[in-house]
Amino acid sequence: MSDDKMFEFMTKMYSEMQESFKDIKNNDKIHTERFDKLETRLGSLENEVKKIGVKIDGKLIPTSDALLDGYKSNSEHITIIDDKIVRLQIDVNSISMKVSNKFL
């Protein structure tokens, strides 16, 4: 191969390599921009999740605690009323037996 052909070949390779490097740099810039946008979106998403967590801690948990307290209170009252009903039933049965014994 002659020196001129070798020089042309090397020149052509060099220019192709330079074009490839430019393409790689452009792609790298595009990927960097996309990555930056994704980071921004991820950051805003994290903020929204934190806000939701604060709302859950600040509003829902105290509300659920209040509901549980109300449930416990209702349960205690129902137990008291059940006990009174049992005592009333015993009293009614006792009175019924006394009445029926008087007529016998």
Helices and strands as residue ranges (DSSP letters): H 3-55, I 56-60, H 61-102
